[in-house]
């Protein structure tokens, strides 16, 4: 699976939130995740919630051809954590 992102955005999120887009790729390795639409203007976006390093993380992404393009990454919100736990315990 291919992944891409804006390197400037990756560095900003890493500096601000201490989360690295490089780790976001792990959410797509077959582990349990919860994915829902995250509409934004004309672009189809998704938010996937999963456990990374014993913390619930949200990754907003879209498809660009064959690649998954990471848009942003943050700690999961309480409602997102509840949704994840309802699906996966």
Rosetta constraint file for C-alpha pairs under 8 A:
AtomPair CA 1 CA 66 HARMONIC 7.78 0.50
AtomPair CA 1 CA 67 HARMONIC 6.88 0.50
AtomPair CA 1 CA 68 HARMONIC 7.81 0.50
AtomPair CA 2 CA 66 HARMONIC 6.69 0.50
AtomPair CA 2 CA 67 HARMONIC 4.58 0.50
AtomPair CA 2 CA 68 HARMONIC 6.23 0.50
AtomPair CA 3 CA 25 HARMONIC 7.15 0.50
AtomPair CA 3 CA 67 HARMONIC 5.15 0.50
AtomPair CA 3 CA 68 HARMONIC 4.83 0.50
AtomPair CA 3 CA 69 HARMONIC 5.75 0.50
AtomPair CA 3 CA 70 HARMONIC 7.33 0.50
AtomPair CA 4 CA 67 HARMONIC 6.57 0.50
AtomPair CA 4 CA 68 HARMONIC 6.31 0.50
AtomPair CA 4 CA 69 HARMONIC 4.73 0.50
AtomPair CA 4 CA 70 HARMONIC 6.36 0.50
AtomPair CA 5 CA 9 HARMONIC 7.57 0.50
AtomPair CA 5 CA 10 HARMONIC 7.09 0.50
AtomPair CA 5 CA 21 HARMONIC 7.73 0.50
AtomPair CA 5 CA 69 HARMONIC 5.32 0.50
AtomPair CA 5 CA 70 HARMONIC 5.19 0.50
AtomPair CA 5 CA 71 HARMONIC 6.62 0.50
AtomPair CA 6 CA 10 HARMONIC 6.20 0.50
AtomPair CA 6 CA 71 HARMONIC 7.76 0.50
AtomPair CA 7 CA 11 HARMONIC 6.18 0.50
AtomPair CA 8 CA 12 HARMONIC 6.23 0.50
AtomPair CA 9 CA 13 HARMONIC 6.13 0.50
AtomPair CA 9 CA 71 HARMONIC 7.89 0.50
AtomPair CA 9 CA 72 HARMONIC 7.58 0.50
AtomPair CA 10 CA 14 HARMONIC 6.04 0.50
AtomPair CA 10 CA 20 HARMONIC 6.53 0.50
AtomPair CA 10 CA 21 HARMONIC 5.83 0.50
AtomPair CA 10 CA 72 HARMONIC 7.76 0.50
AtomPair CA 11 CA 15 HARMONIC 6.04 0.50
AtomPair CA 11 CA 20 HARMONIC 7.81 0.50
AtomPair CA 12 CA 16 HARMONIC 5.98 0.50
AtomPair CA 13 CA 17 HARMONIC 5.40 0.50
AtomPair CA 13 CA 18 HARMONIC 6.70 0.50
AtomPair CA 13 CA 19 HARMONIC 6.23 0.50
AtomPair CA 13 CA 20 HARMONIC 7.01 0.50
AtomPair CA 13 CA 72 HARMONIC 7.36 0.50
AtomPair CA 13 CA 73 HARMONIC 7.16 0.50
AtomPair CA 14 CA 18 HARMONIC 4.43 0.50
AtomPair CA 14 CA 19 HARMONIC 4.82 0.50
AtomPair CA 14 CA 20 HARMONIC 5.21 0.50
AtomPair CA 14 CA 21 HARMONIC 7.86 0.50
AtomPair CA 15 CA 19 HARMONIC 7.91 0.50
AtomPair CA 17 CA 74 HARMONIC 6.96 0.50
AtomPair CA 19 CA 23 HARMONIC 7.70 0.50
AtomPair CA 19 CA 73 HARMONIC 6.86 0.50
AtomPair CA 19 CA 74 HARMONIC 7.04 0.50
AtomPair CA 20 CA 24 HARMONIC 6.88 0.50
AtomPair CA 20 CA 73 HARMONIC 7.79 0.50
AtomPair CA 21 CA 25 HARMONIC 7.13 0.50
AtomPair CA 21 CA 70 HARMONIC 6.98 0.50
AtomPair CA 21 CA 72 HARMONIC 7.76 0.50
AtomPair CA 21 CA 73 HARMONIC 6.98 0.50
AtomPair CA 23 CA 27 HARMONIC 7.89 0.50
AtomPair CA 23 CA 52 HARMONIC 7.82 0.50
AtomPair CA 24 CA 28 HARMONIC 7.89 0.50
AtomPair CA 24 CA 59 HARMONIC 6.69 0.50
AtomPair CA 24 CA 70 HARMONIC 7.74 0.50
AtomPair CA 24 CA 73 HARMONIC 7.47 0.50
AtomPair CA 25 CA 29 HARMONIC 7.26 0.50
AtomPair CA 26 CA 52 HARMONIC 7.69 0.50
AtomPair CA 27 CA 31 HARMONIC 6.53 0.50
AtomPair CA 27 CA 33 HARMONIC 6.95 0.50
AtomPair CA 27 CA 48 HARMONIC 7.73 0.50
AtomPair CA 27 CA 49 HARMONIC 7.91 0.50
AtomPair CA 27 CA 50 HARMONIC 6.24 0.50
AtomPair CA 27 CA 51 HARMONIC 7.66 0.50
AtomPair CA 27 CA 52 HARMONIC 7.49 0.50
AtomPair CA 31 CA 50 HARMONIC 7.89 0.50
AtomPair CA 32 CA 50 HARMONIC 6.67 0.50
AtomPair CA 32 CA 88 HARMONIC 7.01 0.50
AtomPair CA 33 CA 48 HARMONIC 6.30 0.50
AtomPair CA 33 CA 49 HARMONIC 5.45 0.50
AtomPair CA 33 CA 50 HARMONIC 4.73 0.50
AtomPair CA 33 CA 51 HARMONIC 7.81 0.50
AtomPair CA 33 CA 84 HARMONIC 7.04 0.50
AtomPair CA 34 CA 48 HARMONIC 5.46 0.50
AtomPair CA 34 CA 49 HARMONIC 5.10 0.50
AtomPair CA 34 CA 50 HARMONIC 6.69 0.50
AtomPair CA 34 CA 83 HARMONIC 7.42 0.50
AtomPair CA 34 CA 84 HARMONIC 5.50 0.50
AtomPair CA 34 CA 87 HARMONIC 7.41 0.50
AtomPair CA 35 CA 46 HARMONIC 6.62 0.50
AtomPair CA 35 CA 47 HARMONIC 5.56 0.50
AtomPair CA 35 CA 48 HARMONIC 4.21 0.50
AtomPair CA 35 CA 49 HARMONIC 6.37 0.50
AtomPair CA 36 CA 46 HARMONIC 5.67 0.50
AtomPair CA 36 CA 47 HARMONIC 5.55 0.50
AtomPair CA 36 CA 48 HARMONIC 6.63 0.50
AtomPair CA 37 CA 44 HARMONIC 7.65 0.50
AtomPair CA 37 CA 45 HARMONIC 6.05 0.50
AtomPair CA 37 CA 46 HARMONIC 4.47 0.50
AtomPair CA 37 CA 47 HARMONIC 6.29 0.50
AtomPair CA 38 CA 44 HARMONIC 7.41 0.50
AtomPair CA 38 CA 45 HARMONIC 5.02 0.50
AtomPair CA 38 CA 46 HARMONIC 4.74 0.50
AtomPair CA 38 CA 47 HARMONIC 5.86 0.50
AtomPair CA 38 CA 60 HARMONIC 7.56 0.50
AtomPair CA 39 CA 43 HARMONIC 7.11 0.50
AtomPair CA 39 CA 44 HARMONIC 5.92 0.50
AtomPair CA 39 CA 45 HARMONIC 5.53 0.50
AtomPair CA 39 CA 46 HARMONIC 7.35 0.50
AtomPair CA 40 CA 44 HARMONIC 6.78 0.50
AtomPair CA 40 CA 45 HARMONIC 6.65 0.50
AtomPair CA 43 CA 62 HARMONIC 7.78 0.50
AtomPair CA 44 CA 62 HARMONIC 6.32 0.50
AtomPair CA 44 CA 63 HARMONIC 7.95 0.50
AtomPair CA 45 CA 60 HARMONIC 6.84 0.50
AtomPair CA 45 CA 61 HARMONIC 5.65 0.50
AtomPair CA 45 CA 62 HARMONIC 4.73 0.50
AtomPair CA 45 CA 63 HARMONIC 7.84 0.50
AtomPair CA 46 CA 60 HARMONIC 5.57 0.50
AtomPair CA 46 CA 61 HARMONIC 5.37 0.50
AtomPair CA 46 CA 62 HARMONIC 6.14 0.50
AtomPair CA 47 CA 58 HARMONIC 6.36 0.50
AtomPair CA 47 CA 59 HARMONIC 5.45 0.50
AtomPair CA 47 CA 60 HARMONIC 4.31 0.50
AtomPair CA 47 CA 61 HARMONIC 6.33 0.50
AtomPair CA 48 CA 58 HARMONIC 5.59 0.50
AtomPair CA 48 CA 59 HARMONIC 5.28 0.50
AtomPair CA 48 CA 60 HARMONIC 6.52 0.50
AtomPair CA 48 CA 61 HARMONIC 7.97 0.50
AtomPair CA 49 CA 56 HARMONIC 6.72 0.50
AtomPair CA 49 CA 57 HARMONIC 5.61 0.50
AtomPair CA 49 CA 58 HARMONIC 4.52 0.50
AtomPair CA 49 CA 59 HARMONIC 6.54 0.50
AtomPair CA 49 CA 76 HARMONIC 6.72 0.50
AtomPair CA 49 CA 80 HARMONIC 6.94 0.50
AtomPair CA 49 CA 81 HARMONIC 7.58 0.50
AtomPair CA 49 CA 84 HARMONIC 6.81 0.50
AtomPair CA 50 CA 56 HARMONIC 5.48 0.50
AtomPair CA 50 CA 57 HARMONIC 5.58 0.50
AtomPair CA 50 CA 58 HARMONIC 6.76 0.50
AtomPair CA 50 CA 84 HARMONIC 7.45 0.50
AtomPair CA 51 CA 55 HARMONIC 5.36 0.50
AtomPair CA 51 CA 56 HARMONIC 4.58 0.50
AtomPair CA 51 CA 57 HARMONIC 6.11 0.50
AtomPair CA 52 CA 56 HARMONIC 6.31 0.50
AtomPair CA 52 CA 57 HARMONIC 6.43 0.50
AtomPair CA 55 CA 75 HARMONIC 7.64 0.50
AtomPair CA 56 CA 75 HARMONIC 6.17 0.50
AtomPair CA 56 CA 76 HARMONIC 5.47 0.50
AtomPair CA 56 CA 81 HARMONIC 6.88 0.50
AtomPair CA 57 CA 73 HARMONIC 7.18 0.50
AtomPair CA 57 CA 74 HARMONIC 5.87 0.50
AtomPair CA 57 CA 75 HARMONIC 4.51 0.50
AtomPair CA 57 CA 76 HARMONIC 4.75 0.50
AtomPair CA 58 CA 73 HARMONIC 5.68 0.50
AtomPair CA 58 CA 74 HARMONIC 5.34 0.50
AtomPair CA 58 CA 75 HARMONIC 5.76 0.50
AtomPair CA 58 CA 76 HARMONIC 4.85 0.50
AtomPair CA 58 CA 77 HARMONIC 7.99 0.50
AtomPair CA 59 CA 70 HARMONIC 7.01 0.50
AtomPair CA 59 CA 71 HARMONIC 7.55 0.50
AtomPair CA 59 CA 72 HARMONIC 5.93 0.50
AtomPair CA 59 CA 73 HARMONIC 4.46 0.50
AtomPair CA 59 CA 74 HARMONIC 6.64 0.50
AtomPair CA 60 CA 70 HARMONIC 6.19 0.50
AtomPair CA 60 CA 71 HARMONIC 5.43 0.50
AtomPair CA 60 CA 72 HARMONIC 5.28 0.50
AtomPair CA 60 CA 73 HARMONIC 6.24 0.50
AtomPair CA 61 CA 68 HARMONIC 6.61 0.50
AtomPair CA 61 CA 69 HARMONIC 5.44 0.50
AtomPair CA 61 CA 70 HARMONIC 4.47 0.50
AtomPair CA 61 CA 71 HARMONIC 5.10 0.50
AtomPair CA 61 CA 72 HARMONIC 7.13 0.50
AtomPair CA 62 CA 68 HARMONIC 5.89 0.50
AtomPair CA 62 CA 69 HARMONIC 5.33 0.50
AtomPair CA 62 CA 70 HARMONIC 6.78 0.50
AtomPair CA 62 CA 71 HARMONIC 7.35 0.50
AtomPair CA 63 CA 67 HARMONIC 5.83 0.50
AtomPair CA 63 CA 68 HARMONIC 4.79 0.50
AtomPair CA 63 CA 69 HARMONIC 5.91 0.50
AtomPair CA 64 CA 68 HARMONIC 6.20 0.50
AtomPair CA 64 CA 69 HARMONIC 6.30 0.50
AtomPair CA 76 CA 80 HARMONIC 5.89 0.50
AtomPair CA 76 CA 81 HARMONIC 6.24 0.50
AtomPair CA 77 CA 81 HARMONIC 6.28 0.50
AtomPair CA 78 CA 82 HARMONIC 6.26 0.50
AtomPair CA 79 CA 83 HARMONIC 6.20 0.50
AtomPair CA 80 CA 84 HARMONIC 6.16 0.50
AtomPair CA 81 CA 85 HARMONIC 6.16 0.50
AtomPair CA 82 CA 86 HARMONIC 6.07 0.50
AtomPair CA 83 CA 87 HARMONIC 6.51 0.50
AtomPair CA 84 CA 88 HARMONIC 6.02 0.50
AtomPair CA 84 CA 89 HARMONIC 7.49 0.50
AtomPair CA 85 CA 89 HARMONIC 4.40 0.50
